[in-house]
């Protein structure tokens, strides 16, 4: 069987690239027919780790909890990540839920009070606008289905 390349948020593979220096490792990703193409848009945006938490605001800008506008860096990292995905012919991405970069379907509302609203992260939007299907890390059933079908 040909190896399938799938984009994935680096923190889901166990890389400690989250804003707080931790990871969100998912179990059950082992499959010799899958090559995971690991990207962290926020590290590629040169935001560093650890870094202040950031959320998407109502106007679409990304701001840190300290009030700094980091939209340009988020865009930079998302475009770099997209380029890596395109260069590797990825048509599928498994991305970390709720993140202002990688979230799909729901993200934090910009108030830093743990409230979720409907929406996608910046990298997720970019993937979907470039024919890369995004699956949220919370969709364990679909992820298992993909990993077990290859
Ligand atoms: S959710 Fe995305 S941006 Fe955040 S640490 Fe994981 S890979 Fe990096």
Backbone and ligand atoms as CSV (ligand in chain L), in Angstrom:
chain,resi,resn,atom,element,x,y,z
A,1,UNK,N,N,0.857,-1.207,0.000
A,1,UNK,CA,C,0.000,0.000,0.000
A,1,UNK,C,C,0.889,1.251,0.000
A,2,UNK,N,N,0.476,2.244,-0.790
A,2,UNK,CA,C,1.265,3.488,-0.845
A,2,UNK,C,C,1.147,4.227,0.488
A,3,UNK,N,N,2.227,4.901,0.860
A,3,UNK,CA,C,2.222,5.688,2.099
A,3,UNK,C,C,1.350,6.927,1.891
A,4,UNK,N,N,0.469,7.191,2.843
A,4,UNK,CA,C,-0.352,8.401,2.763
A,4,UNK,C,C,0.213,9.453,3.709
A,5,UNK,N,N,0.385,10.661,3.180
A,5,UNK,CA,C,0.888,11.755,4.016
A,5,UNK,C,C,-0.289,12.570,4.547
A,6,UNK,N,N,-0.333,12.752,5.859
A,6,UNK,CA,C,-1.429,13.504,6.486
A,6,UNK,C,C,-0.834,14.596,7.375
A,7,UNK,N,N,-1.331,15.819,7.162
A,7,UNK,CA,C,-0.891,16.941,8.011
A,7,UNK,C,C,-1.430,16.749,9.426
A,8,UNK,N,N,-0.634,17.166,10.402
A,8,UNK,CA,C,-1.116,17.034,11.784
A,8,UNK,C,C,-0.506,18.146,12.640
A,9,UNK,N,N,-1.273,18.638,13.588
A,9,UNK,CA,C,-0.740,19.594,14.569
A,9,UNK,C,C,0.361,18.895,15.370
A,10,UNK,N,N,1.524,19.509,15.449
A,10,UNK,CA,C,2.671,18.876,16.117
A,10,UNK,C,C,2.368,18.463,17.555
A,11,UNK,N,N,1.560,19.266,18.265
A,11,UNK,CA,C,1.282,18.951,19.676
A,11,UNK,C,C,0.522,17.637,19.819
A,12,UNK,N,N,-0.187,17.217,18.756
A,12,UNK,CA,C,-0.929,15.951,18.814
A,12,UNK,C,C,0.005,14.751,18.694
A,13,UNK,N,N,1.219,15.012,18.181
A,13,UNK,CA,C,2.225,13.941,18.099
A,13,UNK,C,C,3.097,13.909,19.359
A,14,UNK,N,N,2.839,14.828,20.283
A,14,UNK,CA,C,3.590,14.835,21.536
A,14,UNK,C,C,4.655,15.913,21.620
A,15,UNK,N,N,4.762,16.756,20.598
A,15,UNK,CA,C,5.751,17.838,20.675
A,15,UNK,C,C,5.264,18.890,21.689
A,16,UNK,N,N,6.165,19.327,22.525
A,16,UNK,CA,C,5.783,20.284,23.569
A,16,UNK,C,C,5.821,21.697,23.012
A,17,UNK,N,N,4.878,21.981,22.111
A,17,UNK,CA,C,4.874,23.279,21.423
A,17,UNK,C,C,3.654,24.115,21.787
A,18,UNK,N,N,2.852,23.646,22.742
A,18,UNK,CA,C,1.708,24.446,23.166
A,18,UNK,C,C,2.165,25.746,23.814
A,19,UNK,N,N,1.274,26.713,23.913
A,19,UNK,CA,C,1.646,28.007,24.504
A,19,UNK,C,C,2.272,27.844,25.891
A,20,UNK,N,N,1.824,26.818,26.632
A,20,UNK,CA,C,2.321,26.638,28.000
A,20,UNK,C,C,3.456,25.621,28.084
A,21,UNK,N,N,3.971,25.209,26.924
A,21,UNK,CA,C,5.099,24.275,26.920
A,21,UNK,C,C,4.704,22.814,27.059
A,22,UNK,N,N,3.417,22.521,27.006
A,22,UNK,CA,C,2.951,21.135,27.079
A,22,UNK,C,C,2.568,20.609,25.696
A,23,UNK,N,N,2.020,19.396,25.676
A,23,UNK,CA,C,1.562,18.808,24.406
A,23,UNK,C,C,0.150,18.269,24.567
A,24,UNK,N,N,-0.417,17.778,23.492
A,24,UNK,CA,C,-1.762,17.182,23.520
A,24,UNK,C,C,-1.729,15.829,22.816
A,25,UNK,N,N,-0.740,15.007,23.147
A,25,UNK,CA,C,-0.507,13.777,22.392
A,25,UNK,C,C,-1.761,12.896,22.287
A,26,UNK,N,N,-2.033,12.489,21.048
A,26,UNK,CA,C,-3.121,11.541,20.808
A,26,UNK,C,C,-2.543,10.134,20.769
A,27,UNK,N,N,-3.280,9.185,21.338
A,27,UNK,CA,C,-2.859,7.779,21.241
A,27,UNK,C,C,-3.401,7.194,19.940
A,28,UNK,N,N,-2.971,6.018,19.633
A,28,UNK,CA,C,-3.518,5.248,18.509
A,28,UNK,C,C,-3.287,5.870,17.144
A,29,UNK,N,N,-2.164,6.552,16.954
A,29,UNK,CA,C,-1.873,7.120,15.633
A,29,UNK,C,C,-0.883,6.250,14.849
A,30,UNK,N,N,-0.454,5.152,15.467
A,30,UNK,CA,C,0.574,4.327,14.816
A,30,UNK,C,C,0.005,3.553,13.633
A,31,UNK,N,N,0.594,3.799,12.485
A,31,UNK,CA,C,0.236,3.045,11.277
A,31,UNK,C,C,1.379,3.239,10.286
A,32,UNK,N,N,2.006,2.154,9.903
A,32,UNK,CA,C,3.197,2.275,9.033
A,32,UNK,C,C,2.864,2.785,7.643
A,33,UNK,N,N,1.569,2.814,7.305
A,33,UNK,CA,C,1.174,3.326,5.989
A,33,UNK,C,C,0.890,4.829,5.997
A,34,UNK,N,N,1.046,5.449,7.174
A,34,UNK,CA,C,0.817,6.901,7.267
A,34,UNK,C,C,2.122,7.599,7.600
A,35,UNK,N,N,2.419,8.641,6.842
A,35,UNK,CA,C,3.529,9.533,7.212
A,35,UNK,C,C,2.911,10.826,7.719
A,36,UNK,N,N,3.083,11.094,8.993
A,36,UNK,CA,C,2.509,12.310,9.578
A,36,UNK,C,C,3.395,13.497,9.226
A,37,UNK,N,N,2.785,14.520,8.665
A,37,UNK,CA,C,3.517,15.746,8.313
A,37,UNK,C,C,3.191,16.758,9.416
A,38,UNK,N,N,4.147,16.925,10.313
A,38,UNK,CA,C,3.910,17.655,11.555
A,38,UNK,C,C,4.190,19.155,11.396
A,39,UNK,N,N,3.206,19.975,11.755
A,39,UNK,CA,C,3.420,21.433,11.713
A,39,UNK,C,C,2.834,22.081,12.969
A,40,UNK,N,N,3.517,23.107,13.455
A,40,UNK,CA,C,2.971,23.961,14.510
A,40,UNK,C,C,2.974,25.391,13.966
A,41,UNK,N,N,1.823,25.871,13.516
A,41,UNK,CA,C,1.770,27.208,12.913
A,41,UNK,C,C,2.281,28.323,13.836
A,42,UNK,N,N,2.075,28.161,15.138
A,42,UNK,CA,C,2.504,29.243,16.035
A,42,UNK,C,C,4.020,29.252,16.205
A,43,UNK,N,N,4.634,28.081,16.259
A,43,UNK,CA,C,6.113,28.067,16.295
A,43,UNK,C,C,6.669,28.534,14.952
A,44,UNK,N,N,6.038,28.125,13.853
A,44,UNK,CA,C,6.519,28.576,12.529
A,44,UNK,C,C,6.296,30.078,12.341
A,45,UNK,N,N,5.379,30.641,13.118
A,45,UNK,CA,C,5.163,32.087,13.103
A,45,UNK,C,C,6.122,32.826,14.028
A,46,UNK,N,N,7.087,32.090,14.538
A,46,UNK,CA,C,8.161,32.662,15.365
A,46,UNK,C,C,7.631,33.293,16.656
A,47,UNK,N,N,6.579,32.666,17.187
A,47,UNK,CA,C,6.020,33.171,18.441
A,47,UNK,C,C,6.743,32.612,19.665
A,48,UNK,N,N,7.517,31.544,19.465
A,48,UNK,CA,C,8.272,30.971,20.577
A,48,UNK,C,C,7.406,30.133,21.499
A,49,UNK,N,N,8.053,29.262,22.277
A,49,UNK,CA,C,7.373,28.413,23.258
A,49,UNK,C,C,8.200,28.408,24.544
A,50,UNK,N,N,7.599,28.657,25.700
A,50,UNK,CA,C,6.195,29.049,25.898
A,50,UNK,C,C,5.937,30.485,25.411
A,51,UNK,N,N,4.667,30.809,25.291
A,51,UNK,CA,C,4.251,32.136,24.810
A,51,UNK,C,C,2.927,32.502,25.494
A,52,UNK,N,N,2.578,33.772,25.532
A,52,UNK,CA,C,1.305,34.137,26.158
A,52,UNK,C,C,0.140,33.539,25.358
A,53,UNK,N,N,-0.909,33.067,26.036
A,53,UNK,CA,C,-2.068,32.560,25.295
A,53,UNK,C,C,-2.673,33.648,24.414
A,54,UNK,N,N,-3.206,33.227,23.278
A,54,UNK,CA,C,-3.804,34.181,22.338
A,54,UNK,C,C,-5.170,33.652,21.908
A,55,UNK,N,N,-6.083,34.564,21.588
A,55,UNK,CA,C,-7.409,34.167,21.102
A,55,UNK,C,C,-7.822,35.066,19.955
A,56,UNK,N,N,-8.675,34.493,19.087
A,56,UNK,CA,C,-9.220,35.257,17.962
A,56,UNK,C,C,-10.320,36.180,18.492
A,57,UNK,N,N,-10.233,37.441,18.096
A,57,UNK,CA,C,-11.217,38.424,18.540
A,57,UNK,C,C,-12.400,38.479,17.563
A,58,UNK,N,N,-13.444,39.181,17.950
A,58,UNK,CA,C,-14.648,39.267,17.114
A,58,UNK,C,C,-14.319,39.834,15.738
A,59,UNK,N,N,-13.336,40.752,15.681
A,59,UNK,CA,C,-12.982,41.359,14.391
A,59,UNK,C,C,-12.023,40.493,13.565
A,60,UNK,N,N,-11.705,39.294,14.064
A,60,UNK,CA,C,-10.844,38.375,13.307
A,60,UNK,C,C,-9.359,38.506,13.614
A,61,UNK,N,N,-8.982,39.575,14.350
A,61,UNK,CA,C,-7.572,39.724,14.735
A,61,UNK,C,C,-7.240,38.730,15.852
A,62,UNK,N,N,-5.964,38.410,15.989
A,62,UNK,CA,C,-5.540,37.540,17.085
A,62,UNK,C,C,-4.769,38.392,18.085
A,63,UNK,N,N,-5.198,38.333,19.329
A,63,UNK,CA,C,-4.501,39.094,20.379
A,63,UNK,C,C,-4.114,38.186,21.527
A,64,UNK,N,N,-2.971,38.504,22.153
A,64,UNK,CA,C,-2.568,37.746,23.340
A,64,UNK,C,C,-3.336,38.269,24.546
A,65,UNK,N,N,-3.223,37.529,25.630
A,65,UNK,CA,C,-3.893,37.931,26.867
A,65,UNK,C,C,-3.323,39.255,27.386
A,66,UNK,N,N,-2.119,39.610,26.889
A,66,UNK,CA,C,-1.493,40.878,27.290
A,66,UNK,C,C,-1.911,42.027,26.371
A,67,UNK,N,N,-2.720,41.727,25.353
A,67,UNK,CA,C,-3.223,42.782,24.460
A,67,UNK,C,C,-2.386,42.999,23.208
A,68,UNK,N,N,-1.331,42.178,23.030
A,68,UNK,CA,C,-0.493,42.366,21.830
A,68,UNK,C,C,-1.187,41.745,20.614
A,69,UNK,N,N,-1.209,42.479,19.507
A,69,UNK,CA,C,-1.788,41.967,18.263
A,69,UNK,C,C,-0.739,41.105,17.552
A,70,UNK,N,N,-1.014,39.803,17.456
A,70,UNK,CA,C,-0.054,38.867,16.855
A,70,UNK,C,C,-0.606,38.255,15.566
A,71,UNK,N,N,-1.564,38.949,14.971
A,71,UNK,CA,C,-2.205,38.418,13.762
A,71,UNK,C,C,-1.188,38.133,12.660
A,72,UNK,N,N,-0.257,39.052,12.453
A,72,UNK,CA,C,0.714,38.858,11.361
A,72,UNK,C,C,1.542,37.591,11.577
A,73,UNK,N,N,1.943,37.350,12.809
A,73,UNK,CA,C,2.736,36.143,13.097
A,73,UNK,C,C,1.896,34.878,12.922
A,74,UNK,N,N,0.646,34.941,13.326
A,74,UNK,CA,C,-0.240,33.782,13.120
A,74,UNK,C,C,-0.420,33.515,11.629
A,75,UNK,N,N,-0.588,34.593,10.853
A,75,UNK,CA,C,-0.731,34.409,9.406
A,75,UNK,C,C,0.542,33.829,8.807
A,76,UNK,N,N,1.684,34.373,9.218
A,76,UNK,CA,C,2.969,33.884,8.706
A,76,UNK,C,C,3.121,32.375,8.958
A,77,UNK,N,N,2.889,31.962,10.193
A,77,UNK,CA,C,3.041,30.549,10.537
A,77,UNK,C,C,2.032,29.671,9.823
A,78,UNK,N,N,0.833,30.184,9.628
A,78,UNK,CA,C,-0.196,29.399,8.939
A,78,UNK,C,C,0.163,29.217,7.466
A,79,UNK,N,N,0.666,30.270,6.832
A,79,UNK,CA,C,1.070,30.136,5.417
A,79,UNK,C,C,2.263,29.201,5.278
A,80,UNK,N,N,3.209,29.296,6.206
A,80,UNK,CA,C,4.355,28.367,6.150
A,80,UNK,C,C,3.869,26.925,6.312
A,81,UNK,N,N,2.938,26.714,7.218
A,81,UNK,CA,C,2.406,25.363,7.463
A,81,UNK,C,C,1.645,24.862,6.243
A,82,UNK,N,N,0.861,25.755,5.634
A,82,UNK,CA,C,0.124,25.364,4.424
A,82,UNK,C,C,1.095,24.958,3.317
A,83,UNK,N,N,2.164,25.726,3.152
A,83,UNK,CA,C,3.149,25.415,2.115
A,83,UNK,C,C,3.736,24.024,2.330
A,84,UNK,N,N,4.016,23.692,3.578
A,84,UNK,CA,C,4.553,22.353,3.886
A,84,UNK,C,C,3.513,21.288,3.498
A,85,UNK,N,N,2.258,21.552,3.805
A,85,UNK,CA,C,1.198,20.602,3.453
A,85,UNK,C,C,1.070,20.421,1.952
A,86,UNK,N,N,1.116,21.523,1.231
A,86,UNK,CA,C,0.982,21.448,-0.237
A,86,UNK,C,C,2.197,20.738,-0.844
A,87,UNK,N,N,3.388,21.072,-0.354
A,87,UNK,CA,C,4.605,20.422,-0.877
A,87,UNK,C,C,4.577,18.910,-0.658
A,88,UNK,N,N,3.871,18.493,0.375
A,88,UNK,CA,C,3.790,17.056,0.681
A,88,UNK,C,C,2.526,16.405,0.135
A,89,UNK,N,N,1.784,17.164,-0.700
A,89,UNK,CA,C,0.560,16.634,-1.329
A,89,UNK,C,C,-0.468,16.141,-0.315
A,90,UNK,N,N,-0.581,16.828,0.795
A,90,UNK,CA,C,-1.565,16.423,1.812
A,90,UNK,C,C,-2.959,16.900,1.393
A,91,UNK,N,N,-3.939,16.028,1.511
A,91,UNK,CA,C,-5.318,16.433,1.246
A,91,UNK,C,C,-6.153,16.361,2.522
A,92,UNK,N,N,-5.509,15.977,3.611
A,92,UNK,CA,C,-6.201,15.779,4.882
A,92,UNK,C,C,-5.324,16.323,6.010
A,93,UNK,N,N,-5.977,16.923,7.021
A,93,UNK,CA,C,-5.235,17.427,8.180
A,93,UNK,C,C,-6.005,17.082,9.450
A,94,UNK,N,N,-5.291,16.626,10.463
A,94,UNK,CA,C,-5.900,16.416,11.774
A,94,UNK,C,C,-5.316,17.489,12.689
A,95,UNK,N,N,-6.190,18.400,13.139
A,95,UNK,CA,C,-5.708,19.584,13.850
A,95,UNK,C,C,-6.334,19.686,15.242
A,96,UNK,N,N,-5.579,20.291,16.134
A,96,UNK,CA,C,-5.974,20.384,17.553
A,96,UNK,C,C,-7.183,21.299,17.757
A,97,UNK,N,N,-8.168,20.762,18.454
A,97,UNK,CA,C,-9.407,21.509,18.686
A,97,UNK,C,C,-9.181,22.806,19.471
A,98,UNK,N,N,-10.052,23.765,19.242
A,98,UNK,CA,C,-10.206,25.010,20.028
A,98,UNK,C,C,-9.073,26.028,19.885
A,99,UNK,N,N,-7.981,25.651,19.252
A,99,UNK,CA,C,-6.837,26.567,19.126
A,99,UNK,C,C,-7.149,27.716,18.151
A,100,UNK,N,N,-6.617,28.921,18.421
A,100,UNK,CA,C,-6.829,30.030,17.469
A,100,UNK,C,C,-6.146,29.782,16.129
A,101,UNK,N,N,-5.215,28.821,16.071
A,101,UNK,CA,C,-4.606,28.424,14.798
A,101,UNK,C,C,-5.269,27.183,14.224
A,102,UNK,N,N,-5.379,26.154,15.049
A,102,UNK,CA,C,-5.725,24.810,14.568
A,102,UNK,C,C,-7.169,24.386,14.849
A,103,UNK,N,N,-7.927,25.163,15.615
A,103,UNK,CA,C,-9.287,24.756,15.993
A,103,UNK,C,C,-10.208,24.615,14.801
A,104,UNK,N,N,-11.160,23.680,14.928
A,104,UNK,CA,C,-12.173,23.523,13.880
A,104,UNK,C,C,-13.555,23.449,14.507
A,105,UNK,N,N,-14.469,24.281,14.004
A,105,UNK,CA,C,-15.860,24.219,14.459
A,105,UNK,C,C,-16.150,25.081,15.669
A,106,UNK,N,N,-15.223,25.076,16.637
A,106,UNK,CA,C,-15.384,25.966,17.787
A,106,UNK,C,C,-14.020,26.400,18.310
A,107,UNK,N,N,-13.981,27.645,18.724
A,107,UNK,CA,C,-12.740,28.237,19.252
A,107,UNK,C,C,-13.115,29.135,20.438
A,108,UNK,N,N,-12.120,29.542,21.202
A,108,UNK,CA,C,-12.404,30.446,22.319
A,108,UNK,C,C,-12.815,31.818,21.778
A,109,UNK,N,N,-13.650,32.496,22.566
A,109,UNK,CA,C,-14.354,33.677,22.031
A,109,UNK,C,C,-13.568,34.986,22.064
A,110,UNK,N,N,-12.333,34.954,22.558
A,110,UNK,CA,C,-11.534,36.183,22.549
A,110,UNK,C,C,-11.513,36.897,23.881
A,111,UNK,N,N,-12.277,36.383,24.853
A,111,UNK,CA,C,-12.358,37.067,26.154
A,111,UNK,C,C,-11.464,36.425,27.214
A,112,UNK,N,N,-10.763,35.352,26.853
A,112,UNK,CA,C,-9.886,34.630,27.791
A,112,UNK,C,C,-10.639,34.188,29.038
A,113,UNK,N,N,-11.892,33.775,28.848
A,113,UNK,CA,C,-12.690,33.318,29.985
A,113,UNK,C,C,-13.242,31.915,29.739
A,114,UNK,N,N,-12.534,31.159,28.882
A,114,UNK,CA,C,-12.894,29.754,28.635
A,114,UNK,C,C,-14.217,29.571,27.909
A,115,UNK,N,N,-14.723,30.635,27.268
A,115,UNK,CA,C,-15.995,30.521,26.550
A,115,UNK,C,C,-15.725,30.173,25.093
A,116,UNK,N,N,-16.506,29.219,24.570
A,116,UNK,CA,C,-16.331,28.784,23.182
A,116,UNK,C,C,-17.425,29.369,22.302
A,117,UNK,N,N,-17.056,29.665,21.065
A,117,UNK,CA,C,-18.035,30.090,20.063
A,117,UNK,C,C,-17.770,29.298,18.779
A,118,UNK,N,N,-18.720,29.349,17.856
A,118,UNK,CA,C,-18.507,28.679,16.578
A,118,UNK,C,C,-17.412,29.401,15.814
A,119,UNK,N,N,-16.550,28.648,15.161
A,119,UNK,CA,C,-15.508,29.290,14.353
A,119,UNK,C,C,-14.336,28.351,14.131
A,120,UNK,N,N,-13.444,28.780,13.270
A,120,UNK,CA,C,-12.248,28.001,12.943
A,120,UNK,C,C,-10.997,28.825,13.229
A,121,UNK,N,N,-9.899,28.138,13.507
A,121,UNK,CA,C,-8.614,28.810,13.653
A,121,UNK,C,C,-8.089,29.278,12.287
A,122,UNK,N,N,-7.082,30.133,12.340
A,122,UNK,CA,C,-6.540,30.726,11.114
A,122,UNK,C,C,-5.949,29.665,10.175
A,123,UNK,N,N,-5.191,28.729,10.719
A,123,UNK,CA,C,-4.596,27.686,9.870
A,123,UNK,C,C,-5.683,26.763,9.310
A,124,UNK,N,N,-6.664,26.449,10.129
A,124,UNK,CA,C,-7.771,25.601,9.667
A,124,UNK,C,C,-8.482,26.251,8.487
A,125,UNK,N,N,-8.781,27.547,8.611
A,125,UNK,CA,C,-9.444,28.260,7.500
A,125,UNK,C,C,-8.613,28.159,6.235
A,126,UNK,N,N,-7.319,28.368,6.399
A,126,UNK,CA,C,-6.415,28.355,5.246
A,126,UNK,C,C,-6.395,26.972,4.580
A,127,UNK,N,N,-6.338,25.938,5.387
A,127,UNK,CA,C,-6.364,24.569,4.831
A,127,UNK,C,C,-7.646,24.354,4.043
A,128,UNK,N,N,-8.775,24.712,4.670
A,128,UNK,CA,C,-10.068,24.444,4.032
A,128,UNK,C,C,-10.233,25.251,2.752
A,129,UNK,N,N,-9.634,26.430,2.703
A,129,UNK,CA,C,-9.707,27.241,1.475
A,129,UNK,C,C,-8.758,26.732,0.399
A,130,UNK,N,N,-7.916,25.768,0.758
A,130,UNK,CA,C,-6.957,25.230,-0.210
A,130,UNK,C,C,-7.118,23.716,-0.380
A,131,UNK,N,N,-8.371,23.294,-0.262
A,131,UNK,CA,C,-8.741,21.898,-0.556
A,131,UNK,C,C,-8.066,20.868,0.348
A,132,UNK,N,N,-7.753,21.272,1.562
A,132,UNK,CA,C,-7.266,20.294,2.540
A,132,UNK,C,C,-8.381,20.109,3.575
A,133,UNK,N,N,-8.904,18.911,3.645
A,133,UNK,CA,C,-9.982,18.623,4.593
A,133,UNK,C,C,-9.420,18.586,6.019
A,134,UNK,N,N,-10.121,19.243,6.940
A,134,UNK,CA,C,-9.644,19.293,8.323
A,134,UNK,C,C,-10.561,18.473,9.234
A,135,UNK,N,N,-9.935,17.647,10.062
A,135,UNK,CA,C,-10.667,16.883,11.066
A,135,UNK,C,C,-10.181,17.343,12.435
A,136,UNK,N,N,-11.119,17.630,13.318
A,136,UNK,CA,C,-10.759,18.086,14.664
A,136,UNK,C,C,-10.193,16.930,15.483
A,137,UNK,N,N,-9.236,17.245,16.341
A,137,UNK,CA,C,-8.651,16.217,17.220
A,137,UNK,C,C,-9.695,15.628,18.166
A,138,UNK,N,N,-10.837,16.307,18.329
A,138,UNK,CA,C,-11.869,15.783,19.217
A,138,UNK,C,C,-12.699,14.701,18.538
A,139,UNK,N,N,-12.568,14.608,17.214
A,139,UNK,CA,C,-13.368,13.633,16.468
A,139,UNK,C,C,-12.640,12.282,16.432
A,140,UNK,N,N,-12.588,11.662,17.610
A,140,UNK,CA,C,-11.797,10.429,17.764
A,140,UNK,C,C,-12.318,9.304,16.862
A,141,UNK,N,N,-13.636,9.245,16.683
A,141,UNK,CA,C,-14.207,8.168,15.865
A,141,UNK,C,C,-13.690,8.258,14.439
A,142,UNK,N,N,-13.693,9.490,13.906
A,142,UNK,CA,C,-13.240,9.657,12.519
A,142,UNK,C,C,-11.732,9.419,12.395
A,143,UNK,N,N,-10.992,9.869,13.407
A,143,UNK,CA,C,-9.526,9.665,13.363
A,143,UNK,C,C,-9.220,8.161,13.395
A,144,UNK,N,N,-9.889,7.427,14.285
A,144,UNK,CA,C,-9.673,5.969,14.355
A,144,UNK,C,C,-9.999,5.318,13.022
A,145,UNK,N,N,-11.094,5.787,12.419
A,145,UNK,CA,C,-11.529,5.213,11.137
A,145,UNK,C,C,-10.451,5.396,10.075
A,146,UNK,N,N,-9.883,6.608,10.042
A,146,UNK,CA,C,-8.835,6.897,9.039
A,146,UNK,C,C,-7.602,6.043,9.311
A,147,UNK,N,N,-7.156,6.047,10.566
A,147,UNK,CA,C,-5.904,5.325,10.897
A,147,UNK,C,C,-6.077,3.825,10.639
A,148,UNK,N,N,-7.271,3.297,10.922
A,148,UNK,CA,C,-7.471,1.857,10.754
A,148,UNK,C,C,-7.782,1.447,9.319
A,149,UNK,N,N,-8.055,2.437,8.453
A,149,UNK,CA,C,-8.426,2.086,7.070
A,149,UNK,C,C,-7.220,2.097,6.143
A,150,UNK,N,N,-6.065,2.534,6.627
A,150,UNK,CA,C,-4.905,2.667,5.732
A,150,UNK,C,C,-3.857,1.575,5.997
L,1,LIG,S1,S,-2.665,23.676,18.445
L,1,LIG,FE1,FE,-1.529,24.141,16.575
L,1,LIG,S2,S,-0.501,26.061,17.017
L,1,LIG,FE2,FE,-1.186,25.233,18.974
L,1,LIG,S3,S,0.562,24.089,19.753
L,1,LIG,FE3,FE,-0.696,22.644,18.613
L,1,LIG,S4,S,0.180,22.685,16.570
L,1,LIG,FE4,FE,0.936,24.475,17.599
